[in-house]
Amino acid sequence: MDDLLTSYGEAIQALFARTTGSIKPGLERTEALLEKLGSPHRKISTIHIAGTNGKGSVVATCEALLGARGLVVGRYTSPHLVDFRERVTVNGKPMFEEEVLEFLERWIPTAEQMGATFFEVTTALAFDWLAKREVDLAVIETGLGGRLDSTNVLMPRVATVTSIGLDHTDLLGDTLEAIAKEKAGIFKSGVPAVIGEPAPAIRDLLAKCAQDAGARPVVVLDQDYAIGDVDVTASGTSFTLGQKASVSGKSSAPSSSSGLWGRKEPQQITTPLIGAHQARNTATAIATLAAVGKEYLPPPAGISKALTGVFLPGRFQRHGKFIFDVAHNPDGARTIAQTLRAVNPPAPRTALVAVLSDKDWRGIIRELAPAVDRFVFTNAPSAPAERKWDAAEALTFAKAQGFAAALEPDMDAALTLAQKDSETVLVTGSFHTVGDAMSRLQVSPFAA
């Protein structure tokens, strides 16, 4: 077994080393690799989800709701926190190490010849495995953007864009409008489109992109659904969800004389995901499945029970005095701060932070500051060397802003320091930061 694990670990390292380079937008290499595999992406029924923030929550919620219907549900997400196998699961269970190893040994040489990237190889592996497992439906998250993302080789049952924020501006554009157009690239002719974006101008732009692509119907969350009575506690988020006529007077959601719920009045829903934003994410997931077909949703009274199965590591995930959240942009940090205020975990609160250098770490620090008592800045050991931030610069910035802060470059020592004199420790800034901390604290990224 040790030999297998060593081989598996070496194979993953080889995959990173031999296919990781500059990002190469475009679908040609993915299409070519998938063709050699027998085009598995054409053999699976899929839901495709893009967005800056909220993708993971919507994917996990769709997965839980579909699982409650007794379906075999595949999932492909990225990046991982601790184990590469987190990226591809069926009914919450990952691939075996042997399966990953077998695929990589067989296909890495071909991928290298093609100049395929790490994500392109991983996408091919995911679609191949999900097809072999004969999943009923697979929920697929874009890696970066949408239009040129490797996953956009799919012809899905529904395409959903959650929300738009300023992230990956070097690749997707430096305005919300430019980024929205890239994410909207997943909309397809004749395929339902669901839009969860809350800001009216960007929402309207996404709807126009969907219409221009020939998507139908185009379901805009705020026009077709009404979210109310949002209540956040330490154990989850509850809200009411109803259907309403759109601005034009006619709902674009799948029509029914009695509405989505089988009756007109709003339905009370509770999700274990914590934060006011999770009401919108949950509603977006419900709208997504409704667009595929009502038979994919549990009955109204069973929605909350089905949602007890939601598991999403690294999104306001609590473990003892720790809270793990992968927020890596100011919008995400603002959401954490709001959720901390709503849940009000014990003080003093310390934020253990490490951010990748190409992110707006100043914006993240500013957003978190009102909700925590102090910062400890550190480094994430797994972060790529070329993207490691200058934690000392972050310390100088925080102190200049009047925030209590300390510097401890070593992650293990930083975890010890953050816990000292703290009742709550928030670990955040990137997937690398959260994953490295979870690994050291032996917190599993898989559902129990």
Sequence and secondary structure as in RCSB ss.txt:
>XXXX:A:sequence
MDDLLTSYGEAIQALFARTTGSIKPGLERTEALLEKLGSPHRKISTIHIAGTNGKGSVVATCEALLGARGLVVGR
YTSPHLVDFRERVTVNGKPMFEEEVLEFLERWIPTAEQMGATFFEVTTALAFDWLAKREVDLAVIETGLGGRLDS
TNVLMPRVATVTSIGLDHTDLLGDTLEAIAKEKAGIFKSGVPAVIGEPAPAIRDLLAKCAQDAGARPVVVLDQDY
AIGDVDVTASGTSFTLGQKASVSGKSSAPSSSSGLWGRKEPQQITTPLIGAHQARNTATAIATLAAVGKEYLPPP
AGISKALTGVFLPGRFQRHGKFIFDVAHNPDGARTIAQTLRAVNPPAPRTALVAVLSDKDWRGIIRELAPAVDRF
VFTNAPSAPAERKWDAAEALTFAKAQGFAAALEPDMDAALTLAQKDSETVLVTGSFHTVGDAMSRLQVSPFAA
>XXXX:A:secstr
 HHHHHHHHHHHHHHHHHH SS    SHHHHHHHHHTT GGGSS EEEEE SSSHHHHHHHHHHHHHHTT  EEE
E    SS GGGGEEETTEE  HHHHHHHHHHHHHHHHHHT  HHHHHHHHHHHHHHHTT SEEEEE SS STT G
GGG   SEEEE    S SHHHH SSHHHHHHHHGGG  TTS EEE   SHHHHHHHHHHHHHTT SSEEEHHHHE
EEEEEEEETTEEEEEEEE   TTSS  S   TT TTSSSS EEEEESS STHHHHHHHHHHHHHHHH GGGS  G
GGHHHHHTT   TTSSEEETTEEEE   SHHHHHHHHHHHHHH   SSEEEEE  BTTS HHHHHHHHGGG SEE
EE   TTS GGGB  HHHHHHHHHHTT  EEE  SHHHHHHHHHTT SEEEEESSHHHHHHHHHHHT  SS  
